[in-house]
Amino acid sequence: MVDFILSYSLFLSKKPTNILENHHIVILQKSIVKFFLIAAFVFFAHNNLFAQRILGDCTIYYTVTYKDKDKDSLVVVNALKTVYIHGAKVRTDFSFSTSNYLQTVIQNNNLGTVTVLKEIGVNKYKTTLDSSGWRLHNTIYNNIKTNTDEDFVKVILGYRCGKATLSLENGAKYDAYYTLDVTPSSKENKYQFKDVPGVILQYESVDESTASPIVIKAKSINLMPISDHLFNIPTKGYRISNDF
């Protein structure tokens, strides 16, 4: 491109000697303008596309299974995990259909508050934590060590995923598979996954002492806008609890 511009400059420095040469200069000038317009369009389109990787809204649905070491197979658990990301707000639902258990964690990163809702049968409980209380609840992840591998490992739901191995101080270890193709505006848990980039589409225990390692894997992703009412905190019908 530099050689092209230099050649063009030298060509223009020559005074046209006839009408035909002057006509060639006009054509070349138009070509140069068109070239830079196209180059500018490609540059801004590329940067705009890169900026769009950060998503303000997305919903990720996960299945929960455990590994049967005796049969070397995965066993489906009647449990579902759903993560809603809406700007600075994150909601995580975890439910067991067979035991009538539902836990919802609503994080508001703008306010620094976390609300935990539990439904066990007909009983409902609510716990509210400030940022220090949430940090205290996640002390198990203090000094967590994360080793990431951004090279291609596997494809989940059409997304290329890298691998991260997380090691806790208590000896627990698990693998997480994440994609950089989608970047959320907020993390599900900034303590547990603080050093894992992108979106985690699968994670599992790799602790050999665990009889039935749990595997949580995304089954679908919805990138449609999310209603703000999903993050409303109920004011009635729940007992206040400090046990979480």
Backbone as JSON, one array per atom type, in Angstrom:
{
  "sequence": "MVDFILSYSLFLSKKPTNILENHHIVILQKSIVKFFLIAAFVFFAHNNLFAQRILGDCTIYYTVTYKDKDKDSLVVVNALKTVYIHGAKVRTDFSFSTSNYLQTVIQNNNLGTVTVLKEIGVNKYKTTLDSSGWRLHNTIYNNIKTNTDEDFVKVILGYRCGKATLSLENGAKYDAYYTLDVTPSSKENKYQFKDVPGVILQYESVDESTASPIVIKAKSINLMPISDHLFNIPTKGYRISNDF",
  "N": [[0.84, -1.2, 0.0], [2.0, 1.23, 0.76], [3.95, 1.53, -1.26], [2.23, 1.86, -3.38], [1.02, 4.33, -2.82], [3.26, 6.02, -2.89], [3.99, 5.76, -5.57], [1.77, 6.86, -6.73], [1.99, 9.51, -5.81], [4.35, 10.36, -7.07], [3.51, 10.19, -9.67], [1.54, 12.16, -9.77], [3.1, 14.37, -9.38], [4.2, 14.92, -11.77], [3.77, 17.07, -14.46], [0.92, 17.13, -16.49], [1.14, 16.42, -19.95], [-0.56, 16.29, -22.07], [-4.01, 16.05, -23.15], [-4.92, 13.41, -22.89], [-3.22, 12.28, -20.96], [-3.88, 13.86, -18.79], [-6.5, 13.05, -18.46], [-6.08, 10.43, -17.6], [-4.97, 10.93, -15.11], [-7.15, 12.0, -13.71], [-8.85, 9.77, -13.66], [-7.28, 8.04, -12.11], [-7.22, 9.46, -9.71], [-9.88, 9.26, -8.91], [-9.99, 6.52, -8.51], [-8.25, 6.24, -6.37], [-9.62, 7.63, -4.34], [-11.9, 6.0, -4.12], [-10.66, 3.67, -3.26], [-9.68, 4.35, -0.68], [-12.06, 4.95, 0.58], [-13.3, 2.45, 0.65], [-11.41, 1.08, 2.19], [-11.62, 2.5, 4.6], [-14.25, 1.89, 5.28], [-14.1, -0.89, 5.7], [-12.33, -0.92, 7.87], [-13.76, 0.45, 9.95], [-16.03, -1.15, 10.06], [-14.94, -3.56, 10.92], [-13.99, -2.85, 13.49], [-16.39, -2.14, 14.68], [-17.75, -4.56, 14.65], [-16.12, -6.02, 16.36], [-16.55, -4.65, 18.74], [-19.17, -5.33, 19.26], [-19.1, -7.77, 20.45], [-19.45, -7.79, 23.17], [-22.09, -8.57, 25.18], [-25.13, -7.3, 26.33], [-27.42, -8.57, 27.12], [-28.32, -11.9, 27.73], [-29.38, -15.32, 27.89], [-28.65, -18.34, 29.4], [-29.05, -21.76, 29.31], [-28.61, -24.62, 31.25], [-27.86, -28.12, 31.55], [-27.77, -30.63, 34.1], [-25.68, -33.18, 35.05], [-24.25, -36.26, 36.31], [-21.21, -38.08, 36.66], [-21.08, -41.5, 36.31], [-18.89, -43.49, 37.65], [-18.56, -46.22, 37.77], [-19.95, -47.24, 35.57], [-18.93, -45.7, 33.63], [-20.28, -43.5, 32.4], [-22.63, -40.79, 31.72], [-25.13, -39.6, 33.9], [-28.35, -38.37, 33.87], [-29.55, -35.74, 35.83], [-32.44, -34.65, 37.55], [-32.39, -31.78, 37.37], [-32.02, -28.3, 36.73], [-30.2, -25.52, 35.5], [-30.24, -22.06, 35.11], [-29.03, -19.11, 33.71], [-29.37, -15.68, 33.73], [-28.35, -12.79, 32.15], [-28.23, -9.38, 32.35], [-27.24, -6.51, 31.5], [-25.75, -4.95, 34.17], [-26.79, -6.73, 35.91], [-27.34, -9.99, 37.23], [-28.96, -13.07, 37.2], [-29.37, -16.22, 38.66], [-30.84, -19.31, 38.41], [-31.5, -22.33, 40.07], [-32.78, -25.47, 40.04], [-34.49, -28.36, 41.35], [-36.58, -30.65, 40.12], [-37.71, -32.94, 41.2], [-37.64, -32.69, 43.94], [-38.97, -30.41, 44.63], [-37.48, -28.03, 44.9], [-36.09, -24.83, 44.68], [-33.67, -22.46, 43.96], [-32.77, -19.11, 43.77], [-30.51, -16.68, 42.78], [-29.91, -13.33, 42.82], [-28.02, -10.84, 41.51], [-26.99, -7.53, 41.78], [-24.85, -5.62, 40.33], [-24.45, -2.92, 40.14], [-25.47, -1.82, 42.48], [-24.18, -3.38, 44.29], [-25.35, -5.48, 45.67], [-26.72, -8.65, 46.73], [-29.29, -10.96, 46.43], [-30.75, -13.8, 47.78], [-33.02, -16.25, 47.06], [-35.01, -18.86, 48.27], [-36.96, -21.7, 47.67], [-38.49, -24.24, 49.22], [-40.44, -26.76, 48.93], [-43.45, -25.67, 50.23], [-42.39, -23.65, 51.65], [-40.76, -20.52, 51.83], [-37.81, -18.58, 51.58], [-35.75, -15.71, 52.18], [-32.67, -14.11, 51.67], [-30.56, -11.37, 52.13], [-27.64, -9.88, 50.97], [-24.84, -7.69, 51.34], [-22.05, -6.28, 49.48], [-19.76, -7.01, 50.94], [-20.71, -9.13, 52.46], [-21.34, -10.97, 50.46], [-18.82, -11.42, 49.43], [-17.66, -12.63, 51.66], [-19.15, -14.96, 51.74], [-18.1, -16.25, 49.57], [-15.53, -17.02, 50.23], [-14.32, -19.45, 49.91], [-13.24, -19.44, 47.44], [-11.03, -17.88, 47.62], [-7.72, -17.12, 46.72], [-7.83, -18.84, 44.57], [-6.56, -20.81, 41.93], [-6.09, -20.42, 38.51], [-5.67, -21.9, 35.44], [-5.53, -21.22, 32.13], [-6.31, -22.25, 28.78], [-6.31, -21.14, 25.71], [-6.32, -22.31, 23.27], [-7.94, -24.3, 20.77], [-10.26, -26.58, 22.06], [-12.77, -27.92, 22.37], [-16.06, -27.98, 20.83], [-18.99, -26.37, 21.72], [-22.37, -26.05, 21.4], [-21.89, -24.89, 18.95], [-19.97, -23.01, 19.47], [-16.55, -22.2, 19.69], [-14.45, -23.46, 22.15], [-12.18, -22.8, 24.79], [-10.09, -24.14, 27.42], [-10.12, -24.15, 30.96], [-8.49, -24.82, 33.97], [-9.33, -25.01, 37.29], [-8.14, -24.61, 40.54], [-8.69, -25.1, 43.93], [-7.93, -23.96, 47.29], [-8.62, -25.89, 49.14], [-8.11, -28.23, 47.91], [-9.9, -29.11, 46.04], [-10.76, -29.46, 42.59], [-11.61, -28.42, 39.31], [-12.68, -28.49, 35.87], [-13.26, -26.02, 33.41], [-14.97, -25.02, 30.52], [-14.77, -22.55, 28.17], [-15.96, -19.89, 26.05], [-14.73, -17.41, 23.83], [-16.15, -16.21, 21.92], [-18.48, -15.03, 22.67], [-19.04, -12.41, 24.83], [-20.09, -11.6, 27.98], [-21.84, -8.9, 29.69], [-21.65, -8.99, 32.41], [-20.27, -11.16, 34.93], [-21.23, -14.47, 35.99], [-20.39, -15.37, 38.52], [-18.16, -13.52, 40.08], [-16.13, -14.22, 41.75], [-15.74, -17.02, 41.78], [-15.24, -17.5, 39.06], [-13.35, -15.6, 38.34], [-10.95, -15.33, 36.89], [-11.44, -16.51, 34.51], [-11.97, -16.06, 31.15], [-14.53, -14.68, 28.91], [-17.52, -16.61, 28.24], [-18.66, -19.24, 30.26], [-19.39, -22.42, 29.23], [-19.44, -25.0, 30.04], [-18.73, -26.84, 32.98], [-17.01, -28.94, 35.29], [-16.42, -31.26, 37.96], [-13.22, -32.51, 38.73], [-12.17, -33.94, 40.67], [-10.7, -36.71, 41.97], [-11.45, -38.01, 44.25], [-14.12, -37.69, 44.48], [-17.17, -39.35, 44.44], [-19.24, -39.19, 42.56], [-18.77, -37.17, 40.18], [-19.97, -33.94, 39.3], [-21.4, -32.62, 36.32], [-21.97, -29.73, 34.58], [-23.52, -28.4, 31.88], [-24.01, -26.25, 29.1], [-27.05, -26.17, 27.32], [-28.47, -24.59, 25.61], [-28.45, -21.24, 24.23], [-29.82, -18.06, 24.53], [-30.05, -15.04, 22.93], [-31.78, -12.97, 23.04], [-33.37, -9.87, 24.15], [-33.81, -9.28, 27.7], [-36.38, -9.1, 30.09], [-36.68, -6.6, 32.59], [-38.12, -7.21, 34.83], [-37.55, -9.71, 35.76], [-35.6, -9.39, 37.6], [-36.64, -8.21, 39.76], [-37.04, -7.81, 43.26], [-38.8, -9.75, 45.52], [-41.14, -8.58, 47.95], [-42.95, -9.65, 49.65], [-44.25, -12.67, 51.15], [-42.03, -14.19, 51.74], [-39.86, -15.58, 54.17], [-37.52, -13.93, 56.21], [-34.17, -14.78, 56.21], [-30.99, -15.62, 57.56], [-29.44, -17.66, 56.92], [-27.52, -19.06, 54.6]],
  "CA": [[0.0, 0.0, 0.0], [2.91, 2.37, 0.8], [4.51, 1.67, -2.6], [1.17, 2.36, -4.25], [0.85, 5.76, -2.53], [4.44, 6.71, -3.4], [3.9, 5.79, -7.03], [0.72, 7.82, -7.05], [2.52, 10.85, -5.55], [5.29, 10.68, -8.14], [2.74, 10.37, -10.9], [0.86, 13.45, -9.71], [4.09, 15.45, -9.4], [4.49, 15.21, -13.17], [2.79, 17.94, -15.1], [0.37, 16.46, -17.67], [1.6, 17.0, -21.22], [-1.63, 16.3, -23.06], [-5.35, 15.81, -22.61], [-5.06, 12.0, -22.54], [-2.54, 12.04, -19.68], [-4.7, 14.52, -17.77], [-7.65, 12.18, -18.26], [-5.61, 9.31, -16.8], [-4.8, 11.41, -13.73], [-8.49, 12.11, -13.12], [-9.32, 8.4, -13.39], [-6.51, 7.51, -10.98], [-7.67, 10.14, -8.5], [-11.16, 8.65, -8.52], [-9.7, 5.17, -8.0], [-7.65, 6.39, -5.04], [-10.7, 8.0, -3.41], [-12.72, 4.81, -3.91], [-9.86, 2.72, -2.49], [-9.63, 4.75, 0.72], [-13.41, 4.83, 1.13], [-13.51, 1.03, 0.95], [-10.53, 0.73, 3.31], [-12.2, 3.08, 5.81], [-15.46, 1.12, 5.62], [-13.67, -2.18, 6.26], [-11.73, -0.67, 9.18], [-14.79, 0.76, 10.94], [-16.91, -2.32, 10.2], [-14.23, -4.54, 11.74], [-13.98, -2.4, 14.87], [-17.76, -2.19, 15.19], [-18.05, -5.97, 14.89], [-15.38, -6.43, 17.56], [-17.2, -4.05, 19.91], [-20.44, -5.98, 19.49], [-18.91, -9.04, 21.14], [-19.93, -7.65, 24.54], [-23.54, -8.68, 25.16], [-25.81, -6.79, 27.51], [-28.48, -9.5, 27.5], [-28.3, -13.27, 27.23], [-29.88, -16.35, 28.8], [-27.97, -19.61, 29.15], [-29.71, -22.89, 29.97], [-27.66, -25.71, 31.49], [-28.3, -29.39, 32.11], [-26.92, -31.11, 35.19], [-25.5, -34.63, 35.05], [-23.1, -36.69, 37.09], [-20.49, -39.19, 36.05], [-21.12, -42.8, 36.98], [-17.56, -44.05, 37.41], [-18.64, -47.67, 37.58], [-20.43, -47.52, 34.22], [-18.24, -44.77, 32.72], [-21.32, -42.82, 31.61], [-23.27, -39.64, 32.36], [-26.49, -39.85, 34.35], [-29.09, -37.12, 33.9], [-30.17, -35.39, 37.1], [-33.63, -33.83, 37.33], [-32.04, -30.43, 37.82], [-31.73, -27.34, 35.67], [-29.58, -24.26, 35.89], [-30.46, -21.01, 34.12], [-28.34, -17.85, 34.03], [-29.85, -14.52, 32.99], [-27.44, -11.65, 32.26], [-28.95, -8.19, 31.87], [-26.42, -5.37, 31.88], [-24.99, -5.17, 35.4], [-27.55, -7.64, 36.76], [-27.23, -11.42, 36.92], [-29.85, -13.95, 37.97], [-29.08, -17.64, 38.48], [-31.85, -20.22, 38.96], [-31.09, -23.72, 40.17], [-33.98, -26.15, 40.51], [-34.65, -29.81, 41.32], [-38.01, -30.88, 39.93], [-38.19, -34.06, 42.0], [-37.68, -32.37, 45.37], [-39.63, -29.12, 44.8], [-36.49, -27.1, 45.43], [-35.67, -23.79, 43.74], [-32.84, -21.4, 44.52], [-32.52, -18.01, 42.85], [-29.54, -15.69, 43.25], [-30.01, -12.12, 42.01], [-26.92, -9.93, 41.79], [-27.04, -6.2, 41.18], [-23.48, -5.13, 40.44], [-24.46, -1.47, 40.3], [-25.73, -1.54, 43.89], [-23.34, -4.22, 45.13], [-26.21, -6.31, 46.52], [-27.07, -10.0, 46.28], [-30.46, -11.5, 47.1], [-30.89, -15.24, 47.59], [-34.38, -16.72, 47.31], [-35.11, -20.32, 48.3], [-38.29, -22.29, 47.82], [-38.41, -25.66, 49.57], [-41.85, -27.11, 49.1], [-44.29, -24.48, 50.37], [-41.65, -22.68, 52.44], [-39.96, -19.58, 51.05], [-36.85, -17.85, 52.4], [-35.02, -14.66, 51.47], [-31.46, -13.61, 52.32], [-29.99, -10.23, 51.42], [-26.23, -9.67, 51.31], [-24.14, -6.58, 50.69], [-20.86, -6.75, 48.77], [-18.84, -7.68, 51.88], [-21.32, -10.41, 52.82], [-21.19, -11.86, 49.3], [-17.4, -11.78, 49.39], [-17.44, -13.57, 52.75], [-19.76, -16.24, 51.35], [-17.27, -16.86, 48.53], [-14.14, -17.14, 50.68], [-13.77, -20.72, 49.44], [-12.52, -19.18, 46.19], [-9.84, -17.07, 47.86], [-6.47, -17.71, 46.23], [-8.07, -19.86, 43.55], [-5.58, -20.78, 40.84], [-6.74, -20.7, 37.24], [-4.79, -22.07, 34.28], [-6.37, -21.21, 30.93], [-5.75, -22.67, 27.51], [-7.19, -20.55, 24.71], [-6.31, -23.12, 22.06], [-9.18, -25.04, 20.54], [-10.4, -27.82, 22.83], [-14.01, -28.58, 21.95], [-17.12, -27.1, 20.35], [-20.24, -26.52, 22.46], [-23.42, -25.23, 20.79], [-21.33, -24.17, 17.81], [-18.96, -22.05, 19.92], [-15.22, -22.75, 19.98], [-14.19, -23.29, 23.58], [-10.9, -23.1, 25.41], [-10.22, -24.89, 28.67], [-9.5, -23.59, 32.16], [-8.48, -25.71, 35.13], [-9.38, -24.21, 38.5], [-7.71, -25.36, 41.72], [-8.99, -24.4, 45.18], [-6.99, -24.23, 48.38], [-9.01, -27.1, 49.87], [-7.75, -29.4, 47.11], [-10.89, -29.36, 44.98], [-10.32, -29.04, 41.26], [-12.58, -28.68, 38.26], [-12.39, -27.95, 34.55], [-14.29, -25.16, 32.83], [-14.8, -24.78, 29.09], [-15.29, -21.2, 27.95], [-15.84, -19.36, 24.69], [-14.46, -15.98, 23.68], [-17.01, -15.71, 20.86], [-19.53, -14.25, 23.32], [-18.56, -11.82, 26.08], [-21.23, -11.01, 28.69], [-21.58, -7.63, 30.37], [-21.36, -9.31, 33.81], [-19.99, -12.57, 35.19], [-22.17, -15.15, 36.89], [-19.78, -15.3, 39.85], [-16.86, -12.87, 39.85], [-15.12, -14.83, 42.61], [-15.48, -18.38, 41.32], [-14.72, -17.51, 37.69], [-12.77, -14.28, 38.14], [-9.84, -15.34, 35.93], [-11.85, -17.23, 33.31], [-12.54, -15.08, 30.22], [-15.67, -15.08, 28.09], [-18.68, -17.28, 28.83], [-18.44, -20.65, 30.58], [-20.46, -23.25, 28.7], [-19.43, -26.29, 30.73], [-17.72, -27.05, 34.01], [-17.19, -30.24, 35.93], [-15.45, -31.62, 38.98], [-12.23, -33.5, 38.31], [-11.62, -34.47, 41.92], [-10.76, -38.17, 41.92], [-12.05, -38.55, 45.47], [-15.57, -37.54, 44.4], [-17.78, -40.57, 43.93], [-20.05, -38.88, 41.37], [-18.48, -35.79, 39.75], [-21.07, -33.24, 38.65], [-21.1, -31.95, 35.05], [-22.98, -28.74, 34.23], [-23.21, -28.07, 30.49], [-25.03, -25.44, 28.43], [-27.81, -26.85, 26.27], [-28.9, -23.57, 24.65], [-28.19, -19.84, 24.56], [-30.78, -17.14, 23.94], [-29.47, -13.71, 22.94], [-32.85, -11.98, 22.99], [-33.43, -8.98, 25.32], [-34.42, -9.83, 28.9], [-37.21, -8.14, 30.82], [-36.11, -6.2, 33.88], [-38.93, -7.7, 35.94], [-36.93, -10.93, 36.28], [-34.65, -9.02, 38.65], [-37.36, -7.58, 40.87], [-36.91, -8.52, 44.53], [-40.11, -9.83, 46.17], [-41.22, -7.97, 49.28], [-43.92, -10.39, 50.45], [-44.34, -14.11, 50.96], [-40.76, -14.86, 52.07], [-39.3, -15.4, 55.51], [-36.16, -13.41, 56.21], [-33.25, -15.78, 56.74], [-29.56, -15.32, 57.48], [-28.77, -18.93, 56.65], [-27.36, -19.26, 53.15]],
  "C": [[0.87, 1.25, 0.0], [3.5, 2.62, -0.57], [3.48, 2.26, -3.55], [0.99, 3.87, -4.07], [2.03, 6.56, -3.06], [4.39, 6.84, -4.92], [2.87, 6.82, -7.47], [1.22, 9.25, -6.87], [3.48, 11.28, -6.65], [4.56, 10.96, -9.45], [2.08, 11.75, -10.93], [1.84, 14.61, -9.79], [4.48, 15.82, -10.83], [3.39, 16.07, -13.76], [2.26, 17.26, -16.36], [0.76, 17.19, -18.95], [0.52, 17.04, -22.27], [-2.95, 15.96, -22.38], [-5.51, 14.37, -22.15], [-4.42, 11.71, -21.19], [-3.31, 12.68, -18.54], [-5.93, 13.68, -17.44], [-7.28, 10.98, -17.39], [-5.44, 9.7, -15.33], [-6.14, 11.5, -13.02], [-9.03, 10.74, -12.76], [-8.6, 7.82, -12.18], [-6.93, 8.16, -9.67], [-8.98, 9.54, -7.99], [-10.94, 7.26, -7.93], [-9.13, 5.23, -6.59], [-8.72, 6.71, -4.0], [-11.56, 6.78, -3.09], [-11.98, 3.8, -3.03], [-9.88, 3.07, -1.0], [-11.02, 4.71, 1.36], [-13.71, 3.38, 1.52], [-12.68, 0.61, 2.15], [-11.09, 1.26, 4.62], [-13.42, 2.3, 6.25], [-15.09, -0.2, 6.27], [-13.12, -1.99, 7.66], [-12.8, -0.44, 10.24], [-15.75, -0.41, 11.13], [-16.26, -3.37, 11.09], [-14.25, -4.13, 13.21], [-15.37, -2.43, 15.48], [-18.16, -3.61, 15.51], [-17.37, -6.45, 16.15], [-16.07, -5.9, 18.81], [-18.49, -4.76, 20.26], [-20.31, -7.32, 20.2], [-19.4, -8.98, 22.58], [-21.46, -7.6, 24.52], [-24.13, -8.16, 26.46], [-26.86, -7.75, 28.02], [-28.21, -10.88, 26.91], [-28.81, -14.21, 28.33], [-29.22, -17.66, 28.42], [-28.64, -20.7, 29.98], [-28.73, -24.05, 30.06], [-28.4, -26.98, 31.95], [-27.3, -29.82, 33.18], [-26.88, -32.63, 35.13], [-24.38, -34.98, 36.02], [-22.49, -37.92, 36.43], [-20.6, -40.44, 36.91], [-19.8, -43.5, 36.68], [-17.6, -45.55, 37.15], [-19.03, -48.03, 36.15], [-19.77, -46.63, 33.17], [-19.24, -44.06, 31.8], [-21.87, -41.65, 32.41], [-24.71, -39.98, 32.7], [-27.19, -38.5, 34.5], [-29.73, -36.93, 35.27], [-31.38, -34.5, 36.79], [-33.4, -32.43, 37.89], [-31.71, -29.57, 36.61], [-31.09, -26.1, 36.26], [-29.79, -23.26, 34.76], [-29.79, -19.73, 34.59], [-28.87, -16.76, 33.12], [-28.87, -13.36, 33.23], [-28.1, -10.45, 31.59], [-28.19, -6.96, 32.33], [-25.56, -5.71, 33.09], [-25.69, -6.13, 36.36], [-27.41, -9.08, 36.28], [-28.19, -12.18, 37.81], [-29.52, -15.39, 37.62], [-30.16, -18.46, 39.17], [-31.31, -21.63, 38.96], [-32.26, -24.49, 40.78], [-33.86, -27.66, 40.39], [-36.15, -30.09, 41.24], [-38.55, -31.97, 40.84], [-38.34, -33.72, 43.48], [-38.35, -31.02, 45.65], [-38.7, -28.09, 45.44], [-36.1, -26.11, 44.33], [-34.84, -22.76, 44.49], [-32.55, -20.37, 43.44], [-31.55, -17.03, 43.5], [-29.58, -14.51, 42.29], [-28.92, -11.15, 42.44], [-27.14, -8.61, 41.06], [-25.66, -5.57, 41.37], [-23.39, -3.61, 40.54], [-24.61, -1.08, 41.76], [-24.81, -2.33, 44.82], [-24.13, -5.11, 46.07], [-26.48, -7.66, 45.87], [-28.26, -10.47, 47.1], [-30.6, -12.97, 46.75], [-32.31, -15.64, 48.0], [-34.39, -18.24, 47.26], [-36.56, -20.72, 48.48], [-38.11, -23.79, 48.04], [-39.82, -26.12, 49.89], [-42.68, -25.84, 49.14], [-43.58, -23.38, 51.15], [-40.75, -21.82, 51.55], [-39.08, -18.74, 51.97], [-36.11, -16.82, 51.54], [-33.84, -14.19, 52.31], [-30.9, -12.48, 51.48], [-28.56, -9.99, 51.91], [-25.72, -8.4, 50.64], [-22.87, -7.14, 50.06], [-19.89, -7.49, 49.7], [-19.39, -9.04, 52.3], [-21.19, -11.43, 51.7], [-19.74, -12.32, 49.16], [-17.08, -12.81, 50.46], [-18.0, -14.94, 52.4], [-18.89, -16.98, 50.34], [-15.81, -17.0, 48.93], [-13.49, -18.46, 50.24], [-12.94, -20.53, 48.17], [-11.34, -18.23, 46.37], [-8.6, -17.83, 47.39], [-6.69, -18.85, 45.25], [-7.05, -19.7, 42.43], [-6.26, -21.23, 39.55], [-5.7, -20.78, 36.13], [-5.66, -22.18, 33.04], [-5.59, -21.64, 29.71], [-6.69, -22.2, 26.42], [-7.16, -21.31, 23.38], [-7.6, -23.92, 21.96], [-9.19, -26.35, 21.33], [-11.64, -28.59, 22.37], [-15.0, -27.52, 21.48], [-18.39, -27.41, 21.13], [-21.25, -25.54, 21.88], [-22.9, -24.38, 19.64], [-20.27, -23.16, 18.18], [-17.64, -22.77, 20.19], [-14.87, -22.44, 21.43], [-12.74, -23.62, 23.94], [-11.15, -23.79, 26.74], [-9.5, -24.17, 29.8], [-9.6, -24.62, 33.28], [-8.36, -24.86, 36.38], [-9.06, -25.09, 39.71], [-7.96, -24.52, 42.97], [-7.99, -24.8, 46.26], [-7.33, -25.51, 49.13], [-8.73, -28.38, 49.08], [-8.73, -29.73, 46.0], [-10.38, -28.8, 43.65], [-11.43, -29.32, 40.26], [-12.16, -27.98, 36.97], [-13.56, -27.11, 34.07], [-13.95, -24.93, 31.36], [-15.51, -23.48, 28.75], [-15.1, -20.79, 26.49], [-15.58, -17.86, 24.74], [-15.32, -15.37, 22.58], [-18.12, -14.82, 21.41], [-18.98, -13.72, 24.64], [-19.73, -11.14, 26.79], [-20.84, -9.71, 29.37], [-21.26, -7.84, 31.84], [-21.09, -10.8, 33.94], [-21.02, -13.16, 36.14], [-21.66, -15.1, 38.33], [-18.36, -14.77, 39.69], [-15.77, -13.43, 40.74], [-14.74, -16.22, 42.1], [-14.79, -18.39, 39.95], [-13.98, -16.22, 37.35], [-11.68, -14.24, 37.07], [-10.17, -16.14, 34.67], [-12.51, -16.24, 32.35], [-13.79, -15.6, 29.53], [-16.81, -15.69, 28.88], [-18.36, -18.75, 29.07], [-19.64, -21.46, 30.11], [-20.48, -24.64, 29.31], [-18.39, -26.25, 31.84], [-18.05, -28.31, 34.78], [-16.09, -30.47, 36.96], [-14.5, -32.66, 38.42], [-11.52, -34.08, 39.53], [-11.8, -35.98, 41.94], [-11.44, -38.77, 43.15], [-13.58, -38.46, 45.44], [-16.18, -38.78, 43.76], [-18.54, -40.33, 42.63], [-19.81, -37.43, 40.95], [-19.64, -35.18, 38.97], [-20.58, -32.56, 37.37], [-22.26, -31.01, 34.73], [-22.62, -28.19, 32.85], [-24.36, -27.3, 29.85], [-25.73, -26.26, 27.35], [-28.37, -25.88, 25.24], [-28.57, -22.18, 25.17], [-29.19, -18.98, 23.81], [-30.21, -15.73, 24.06], [-30.52, -12.61, 22.83], [-32.84, -11.1, 24.25], [-34.21, -9.62, 26.48], [-35.2, -8.74, 29.62], [-36.62, -7.85, 32.19], [-36.88, -6.77, 35.06], [-38.38, -9.0, 36.53], [-36.0, -10.65, 37.45], [-35.31, -8.26, 39.79], [-37.25, -8.44, 42.13], [-38.28, -8.56, 45.21], [-40.07, -9.24, 47.58], [-42.19, -8.71, 50.2], [-43.81, -11.89, 50.17], [-43.09, -14.88, 51.31], [-40.38, -14.57, 53.52], [-37.87, -14.87, 55.37], [-35.24, -14.43, 56.89], [-31.81, -15.31, 56.57], [-28.74, -16.56, 57.15], [-28.71, -19.15, 55.15], [-26.12, -20.1, 52.91]]
}
